[in-house]
């Protein structure tokens, strides 16, 4: 027995040291983790942003700077009415504290671990009113940290706790509450409860009713969600939760709570009105800032709450000049109702330099931005994008490709397509067809390329042509001035598309910078971009279709466009005869691409007459002239992939020698080239110096190109799928839409008349009705 006891004793003794060592190691690990955590906390805390009364008292809005660092405007900051805590009624304080942090006055470290745990449980149960952060922590977030979810890191949480302790040590509870209720965002560009009381109810805080106080107290958690104008039911539900919290916190009686709940959410609410950017630039930059707000929010920030410094791509001087052009007297607008939308894009990176969404708008803010609306047709400015660029890209057509400008009927229909002048020029070269904006050759070209393939080509530049539009889209589709500028910018830079962008950099209040580069994508060859540009140079010379955009000595290219009324629209309002629905101009240099739309908001009441159709080009000319004074003026360099036939203006893609081009140029072609050279100084010298490579043995003049095939040379008038060798599904896609008349012509005469486009929305017409120049 004794031996047995001794054995057990030795067995236990042998295990005890091991168990003792285990707990000792575990304890050391725990202590080590605590020390490490404390060290990390101290490190992050000491590196936290500095906080003082000035920071806590400052407004919560964002400041916007142009690309040169000049301050443009602020969002809401000037609209804030600061109120001291002694002017805040007790019931308003009770509503805020009961909603946001009912133990606010009992917390002396600025944090509440138990509340965080309770909030997590309540969130799981789906009946949570309060979050895990104390009111002090919320003040710190509003003052020094971004509300973007991706910025809510462990480091930020530790710094938030550190700063909460510092704030609690240095400021009284009443001071903290005062800072909070003056800083918090309450939707519609308003900051602070006093400002919101004026905005929503036209009262001071002391004059608000219980239900009005409860409405405001419930908004900070999600201001836009609880906006009584946009979401009245959600706002009421939130208000009623606040009243319940006040009752549970013994701040109001059950009768008071019930009476307030029975009050409609709209009682005492003032009519809605916009409330946005401030300062002397407010109206000048409003449409641009509207798009900036959308883009900043899409990047995960709230420009109204996050104290951001936002650097945008705008050039404020260019923006002011554009505003002056469309609102001043230098252009003869017929009245204040004729509207415009203008977009300016940098071809090298897609940066939106300037934008106007309308003219003579008064004090309207965040209203309709006509520069980005896509409900109006772009007329003949579509032709380079959807018709001719794809033909050069995929079919390798030359500028001398023969096109038929002869009577045309849309395949499978009895709907005829006319040119603006109801005449036909017979067989003409591609250069003439595009530069003089002939409709029939453009639609035939689209048919030869294949509608589906052309749609995909345009889609690469964010221009979406609906499947049911059919061939009529070749002479106009719903495209905004911004989309137009972005697409033409790809021609300007040699074939790379950059999505237009407003925001260059966002700096959060803690100094973290978010830079936004804009990667481009190649959407066409250098050859295609260069050939299109060379043709569009003809448009903006003194004798061109867009002579109103001519600028002496400037290397530029451009295209006019108009859309006309259908016979049905004219029958409803005969006064619209001899007017157009829309007039556009798109043009570019190597440094800027500009899209301009002009027209009336109610086109069925008023139209744009033949003189007014030149206004879009005039807006472009004055703006481009200004922009060009601050940039270099250089011509486009012909890429190796393009061959110019010596002594002519004929260009083609290397390796695809056109059959209809002889070794010697015609005298007419030579004269045409000389015309171009008289418009742009030194152009002939630059390009003629490079023509030694052309037709001198370097180019193998074989004829095995796409152009040998008569089907690819020119589609038939009433063609089926076999007439579109480059798109197997073309026969199914080349019919005009049931609700959209393809009889849409766009052109002008040789005296620089803007092109006029016939109707696109009356499919019952068998022939187009065209405004005579």
Secondary structure, DSSP 8 states (H G I E B T S, - for coil): -HHHHHHHHHHHHHHHHHHHHHHHHHHHHHHHHHHHHHHHHHHHHHTS----HHHHHS----EEE-TTS-EEEEBSGGG-----GGGS-HHHHHHHHHHH-TTGGG-SSS--HHHHHHHHHHHHHT---S-SS-HHHHHHHHHHS---GGG--HHHHHHHHHHHHHHHHHS-HHHHHHHHHHH-B-STT-BSHHHHHHHHHSS-GGG--HHHHHHHHTTGGGTTTT-TTT-HHHHHHHHHHHHHHHHHTTSS-HHHHHHHHTS-TTTT--------B-STTHHHHHHHHHHHHHHHHHTT--TTTS--EEEES--HHHHHHHHHHHHSSSS--SSSS-EEEEEEE-TTT-BEEEEE--SS-TT--S---TTT--SSB-GGGGIIIIIIHHHHHHH---TT-EEEES-EE-TTSS-EE--TTS---EEEEHHHHHHTT-HHHHHHHHHHH-HHHHHHHHHTTT----GGGGGGGGG--B--HHHHHHHHHHHHTTSEE---B-EEEEE-TTS-EEE-----EE-S-HHHHHHHHHHHHGGGSTTSTTGGG--TT---EEEEEEEE--HHHHHH-GGGTTEEEEEEEEEE-SS-EEEEEEE-TTTTT--EETTGGGHHHHHHHHHHHHHHTTS--------TTEEE-TTSS-EEETT---TT--SS--HHHHHHHHHHHHHSTTHHHHHHHTGGGTTSSSS-----SGGGSHHHH---TT--GGG-TT-TTHHHH-S--TTS---------TT--------SS-TT-SS------
